[in-house]
Amino acid sequence: MLAVSLMLTAGVILLIADYLHSVRETDGIIQRNAYGQGSRTEELEIAIRGEKERIPAKLQVSERQYSKEEVQELFQRVIRRMDKLILGENKSLDRVEQDMKLLTEIPGEPVEASWELDRYDVMNVRGELQEEALSEEGTLVTLNAVLTYTENEEEQALYQCTANICRRMQGEVEKSRIRAEEEIGAQEEKSRTQKEFKLPDTLLGREAAYYRRMESRGAVLIVMAVLTGILLYALEIQNHGKAKEVRKQQMLLDYPEIVNKMTLFLGAGMTAKRAWKKVAEDYERQKKRRGERYAYEEMKRACYEMESGVTEAESYENFGRRCDVQVYVRFGALLSQNLRKGTKGLTQMLKLEAIQAFEERKARAKRLGEEAGTKLLLPMFLMLAIVLVIVIVPAFLSVQM
């Protein structure tokens, strides 16, 4: 109902806004989109003096274009950015060791670039370095880019820079690796007619020994095993907590019934011990139909303690501690104290406890119902948001401001 009400409200608001928008005469001014936002279509109704009906019309409004002065400012802004835009992963134009990024379109600007180089042997027009032609000292390359305003190809500007194209500097380890691979490759090429390939005994002019590179499969499995163990342990803790909460809720649900049965049997003249055993025996007969109930199982255990020689009062107290729920701790203490002080007034006290337990059960049921309703609020609001987006967004997009 809430979602329907909100949808109806939104629909009424949009309907009123659309109506007011259509009956209000415009000032005859249409705002153009800024550059990059593209053109848009305006749907209008034209009222001609003397005509009874409005004439529907569609008008294509192009995005705003730059003036000549703004185009020159645009070129200057782009030229100031070009040095950084074309560097790629290089630090400066003084030493270029990796491919450059010769853009054909400038990001965020209506400008295209076409490139010319004075040396195509060390770098092509896409900015890719030709490794075989490079030297460590470097080669100077002049780059020229003709910048063209996309909305008017007659508006052009020239960008020029010089880059020092160098071979990537290699450390001693890298140089040794390359030389070793070359020597091994040459040895492998000579022995291609043989069934086996023997690695050279000497490399780089010195004796060499070879080892298999260590695989990381074992480490990966160990890490995965540790993570799996941690996750399983966390899952076990979570499941234990959930099971404990389920046990507690079930015991709270059974508490009014247990107290009521004890009150009924005590009122019929039974002793507390006999009433306790009677409740446990009734549960045992109905266990197949009702299933296992934690509170009654603890009562059975208390019966076994009494039969094994534990005092009745101590058995009640142990029962309360094992249940680990406040109402059962109070119930066990109540039975234990009345055994020590005498059973006079026990029935009346249990009647009051039963009434209080039923009231608490009703309050708990009400609270659980409210919690269930609260849990449903999030998916309801998500569904409402989706419906509102489906309904309102197309409506707003169709409204021409």
C-alpha positions in Angstrom: 0.0 0.0 0.0 2.8 2.4 0.8 4.4 1.8 -2.6 1.1 2.3 -4.4 0.5 5.5 -2.5 3.9 6.9 -3.4 3.5 5.9 -7.0 0.1 7.6 -7.2 1.5 10.7 -5.5 4.4 10.9 -7.9 2.1 10.4 -10.9 -0.2 13.2 -9.7 2.8 15.5 -9.2 4.2 14.7 -12.6 0.8 15.2 -14.3 0.3 18.6 -12.7 3.9 19.6 -13.6 3.4 18.5 -17.2 0.1 20.3 -17.5 1.5 23.6 -16.1 4.6 23.2 -18.3 2.4 22.9 -21.4 0.0 25.8 -20.8 2.7 28.3 -19.8 4.0 30.3 -22.8 7.8 30.1 -23.1 10.1 33.2 -23.5 11.1 32.0 -26.9 14.7 31.2 -25.7 16.1 27.7 -25.9 19.4 26.9 -24.1 21.9 25.0 -26.2 23.8 22.0 -24.8 27.4 22.7 -24.0 30.1 21.2 -26.2 30.3 17.4 -25.8 26.7 17.0 -24.7 25.4 16.6 -28.3 22.3 18.0 -29.9 18.8 17.5 -28.7 15.3 17.5 -30.0 12.8 20.1 -28.7 9.1 19.3 -29.1 7.0 22.5 -29.3 3.5 23.6 -29.9 3.2 26.8 -31.9 0.2 29.0 -31.5 -0.4 31.3 -34.5 -2.5 34.3 -34.0 -5.9 33.7 -35.6 -5.5 29.9 -35.6 -7.6 27.8 -33.3 -5.3 24.9 -32.8 -1.6 24.8 -32.0 0.8 23.4 -34.6 3.1 20.6 -33.3 6.7 21.0 -34.3 10.0 19.3 -33.7 13.3 21.3 -33.6 16.8 19.9 -33.7 19.0 22.1 -31.5 22.7 21.6 -32.0 25.3 21.9 -29.3 27.1 25.2 -28.8 30.1 25.9 -31.0 33.2 27.9 -30.1 33.7 31.4 -31.5 37.0 32.2 -33.4 38.5 33.7 -30.2 37.4 30.7 -28.2 38.9 28.4 -30.8 42.3 30.1 -30.4 42.1 29.8 -26.7 41.2 26.1 -27.1 44.3 25.5 -29.3 46.5 27.2 -26.7 45.0 25.1 -23.9 45.5 21.9 -25.9 49.1 22.8 -26.9 50.0 23.4 -23.2 48.7 19.9 -22.4 50.3 18.1 -25.3 53.8 17.6 -23.8 52.3 15.5 -20.9 49.6 13.8 -23.0 52.0 12.2 -25.5 54.7 11.1 -23.0 52.9 7.9 -22.1 55.0 6.1 -19.3 58.1 8.2 -20.0 59.2 10.9 -17.6 60.2 13.6 -20.0 60.9 14.2 -23.7 64.7 14.4 -22.9 64.8 10.6 -22.7 62.1 8.5 -24.2 62.6 4.8 -23.6 59.1 3.5 -24.0 56.3 3.9 -26.6 54.8 7.4 -26.8 51.1 8.1 -26.9 50.5 10.1 -30.1 46.9 10.9 -29.7 44.6 11.5 -32.7 41.8 12.9 -30.5 42.4 15.1 -27.5 40.5 13.9 -24.4 37.7 16.3 -23.4 38.4 18.7 -26.2 36.9 19.1 -29.8 40.3 18.8 -31.4 41.8 16.1 -33.6 45.5 15.7 -34.3 47.4 14.3 -37.3 51.1 13.5 -36.8 54.3 13.8 -38.9 57.8 12.8 -37.9 61.2 13.6 -39.4 62.5 10.1 -38.5 60.3 7.1 -39.1 63.2 4.6 -38.6 63.2 5.0 -34.8 59.5 5.6 -34.2 56.4 5.2 -36.2 53.4 7.5 -36.4 51.6 5.6 -33.7 54.4 6.4 -31.2 55.8 2.8 -31.2 59.6 2.6 -30.8 61.7 0.6 -33.3 64.0 -1.2 -30.9 66.5 -2.4 -33.6 67.3 1.2 -34.6 67.7 2.7 -31.2 71.0 3.5 -29.4 71.7 4.3 -25.8 72.9 7.8 -26.6 69.5 8.5 -28.2 68.2 10.0 -31.5 66.5 13.3 -31.8 63.1 13.2 -33.5 61.0 16.2 -34.4 57.2 15.6 -34.0 54.7 17.8 -35.8 51.0 17.7 -35.1 48.3 19.5 -37.0 45.5 20.3 -34.6 42.1 20.6 -36.2 38.9 22.0 -34.6 36.3 19.2 -35.2 33.4 21.6 -35.9 35.3 23.6 -38.5 38.2 21.9 -40.3 39.5 25.2 -41.5 40.4 26.2 -37.9 43.9 24.6 -37.4 47.0 25.1 -35.3 50.5 23.5 -35.3 52.1 21.7 -32.3 55.8 20.9 -32.5 58.2 19.2 -30.1 61.5 17.3 -30.1 62.0 14.0 -28.3 65.2 12.1 -27.6 64.5 8.5 -28.4 66.8 6.1 -26.5 67.3 2.4 -26.0 66.1 1.4 -22.6 68.9 1.3 -20.1 69.7 -2.1 -18.8 71.2 -3.0 -15.4 74.1 -5.5 -15.0 71.7 -8.4 -14.2 69.6 -7.6 -17.3 72.7 -7.5 -19.5 73.9 -10.8 -18.1 70.5 -12.4 -18.7 70.4 -11.3 -22.3 74.0 -12.5 -23.0 73.3 -15.8 -21.3 70.2 -16.4 -23.3 72.0 -15.6 -26.5 74.8 -18.1 -25.7 72.3 -20.8 -24.7 70.2 -20.0 -27.8 73.2 -20.4 -30.1 74.1 -23.7 -28.4 70.5 -24.9 -28.8 70.4 -24.0 -32.5 73.6 -26.1 -33.1 72.2 -29.2 -31.5 68.7 -29.3 -33.1 69.5 -32.5 -34.9 70.2 -34.4 -31.7 67.6 -36.0 -29.4 68.9 -34.2 -26.3 70.1 -30.7 -25.8 73.0 -30.2 -23.3 73.2 -26.8 -21.6 76.7 -25.3 -22.0 79.1 -25.8 -19.2 80.4 -22.3 -19.4 78.5 -19.0 -19.7 79.8 -15.5 -19.9 83.3 -17.0 -19.8 82.8 -18.8 -16.4 81.5 -22.2 -15.2 77.7 -22.4 -14.9 75.3 -24.6 -13.0 71.6 -24.9 -13.7 68.6 -25.3 -11.4 64.9 -25.7 -12.0 63.0 -22.7 -11.0 61.0 -23.3 -7.9 57.2 -23.6 -8.5 54.8 -21.8 -6.2 52.1 -24.5 -6.4 52.8 -25.7 -2.9 52.7 -22.2 -1.4 49.5 -21.5 -3.2 47.9 -24.6 -1.8 49.2 -23.9 1.7 47.7 -20.3 1.6 44.4 -21.7 0.3 44.4 -24.4 3.0 45.0 -21.8 5.7 42.3 -19.4 4.3 39.9 -22.3 4.0 40.6 -23.4 7.6 40.0 -19.8 8.8 36.8 -19.5 6.9 35.6 -22.9 8.1 36.4 -22.0 11.7 34.6 -18.6 11.3 31.6 -20.5 9.8 31.6 -23.0 12.7 31.6 -20.1 15.2 28.7 -18.4 13.2 26.7 -21.7 13.0 27.3 -22.3 16.8 26.0 -18.8 17.6 23.0 -19.4 15.4 22.3 -22.8 17.0 22.7 -21.3 20.4 20.2 -18.5 19.5 17.7 -21.1 18.1 18.1 -23.1 21.2 17.4 -20.1 23.4 14.3 -19.0 21.4 12.9 -22.6 21.5 13.4 -22.8 25.3 11.8 -19.4 25.8 8.8 -20.6 23.7 8.4 -23.8 25.8 8.8 -22.0 29.2 5.2 -21.0 29.7 4.0 -24.5 28.9 6.4 -26.1 31.3 5.5 -23.8 34.2 1.8 -24.2 33.5 2.1 -28.1 33.6 4.1 -27.9 36.8 1.5 -25.7 38.3 -1.3 -28.0 37.2 0.4 -31.1 38.6 1.3 -29.4 41.9 -2.2 -28.2 42.3 -3.4 -31.8 41.8 -1.5 -32.8 44.9 1.7 -34.1 43.4 5.1 -33.4 44.9 7.6 -31.2 42.9 9.7 -34.2 42.1 6.8 -36.3 40.9 5.4 -33.4 38.9 8.8 -32.9 37.3 9.1 -36.5 36.3 5.5 -36.4 35.0 6.3 -33.5 32.7 9.4 -35.3 31.4 7.4 -38.6 30.9 4.7 -36.8 28.9 7.3 -35.2 26.7 9.0 -38.6 26.1 5.6 -40.0 24.8 5.1 -37.1 22.5 8.7 -36.8 21.3 8.2 -38.5 18.0 5.4 -36.2 17.1 6.7 -32.9 18.4 10.4 -33.5 17.8 13.3 -32.8 20.2 12.8 -29.9 22.6 15.9 -28.6 24.4 14.2 -27.6 27.7 12.4 -31.0 28.1 15.7 -32.8 27.3 17.3 -30.9 30.2 14.4 -31.9 32.4 15.0 -35.5 31.5 18.7 -35.1 32.4 17.7 -33.6 35.8 15.5 -36.7 36.4 18.5 -38.9 35.6 20.6 -36.9 38.2 17.9 -37.4 40.8 17.9 -41.2 40.2 21.7 -41.3 40.3 21.8 -39.9 43.8 22.1 -36.1 43.3 19.8 -34.2 45.6 16.6 -32.8 44.3 17.5 -29.2 45.0 20.9 -29.5 43.4 19.3 -31.1 40.3 17.0 -28.1 39.9 19.9 -25.7 40.2 22.0 -27.7 37.7 19.0 -27.6 35.3 18.9 -23.8 35.4 22.6 -23.5 34.9 22.6 -25.9 31.9 19.7 -24.1 30.3 21.7 -20.8 30.6 18.5 -18.8 30.1 17.4 -16.3 32.8 13.9 -17.6 33.2 15.0 -21.2 33.7 17.7 -20.1 36.1 15.0 -18.4 38.1 12.7 -21.4 37.8 15.3 -23.8 39.0 16.2 -21.5 41.9 12.5 -21.1 42.9 12.0 -24.9 43.1 15.3 -25.4 45.0 14.5 -22.6 47.6 11.0 -23.9 48.2 12.4 -27.4 48.9 14.6 -26.0 51.6 12.0 -23.7 53.1 9.0 -25.9 52.5 6.5 -26.2 49.6 4.0 -23.9 51.2 2.9 -21.2 48.7 4.8 -22.9 45.8 1.7 -23.5 43.7 0.7 -19.8 44.0 4.1 -18.6 43.1 4.2 -20.9 40.0 0.7 -19.6 39.0 2.1 -16.0 39.0 5.2 -17.2 37.1 3.0 -18.9 34.5 0.9 -15.7 34.0 4.1 -13.6 33.7 5.6 -16.2 31.3 2.6 -16.1 29.0 2.7 -12.3 29.0 6.3 -12.4 28.1 5.6 -14.9 25.4 2.9 -12.6 23.9 5.3 -9.6 24.0 8.0 -11.7 22.4 5.7 -12.8 19.6 4.7 -9.2 19.0 8.4 -8.2 18.9 9.2 -11.0 16.5 6.4 -9.8 14.2 7.7 -6.3 14.3 11.2 -7.5 13.5 9.9 -9.5 10.6 8.1 -6.4 9.3 11.3 -4.4 9.7 13.3 -6.9 7.8 10.9 -6.6 4.9 11.3 -2.9 4.7 14.6 -3.0 2.9 13.4 -5.2 0.0 10.2 -3.2 -0.2 12.1 0.1 -0.5 14.4 -1.4 -3.1 11.4 -2.5 -5.1 9.8 0.9 -4.6 13.0 2.6 -5.8 13.1 0.4 -8.9 9.4 1.1 -9.7 9.9 4.9 -9.2 13.0 4.9 -11.4 11.1 3.0 -14.2 8.1 5.4 -13.9 9.7 8.8 -13.1 13.0 8.8 -15.2 11.2 8.5 -18.6 8.7 11.1 -17.5 11.4 13.6 -16.5 13.4 12.9 -19.6 10.4 13.7 -21.7 9.8 17.0 -19.8 11.5 19.8 -21.9 12.7 22.6 -19.7 
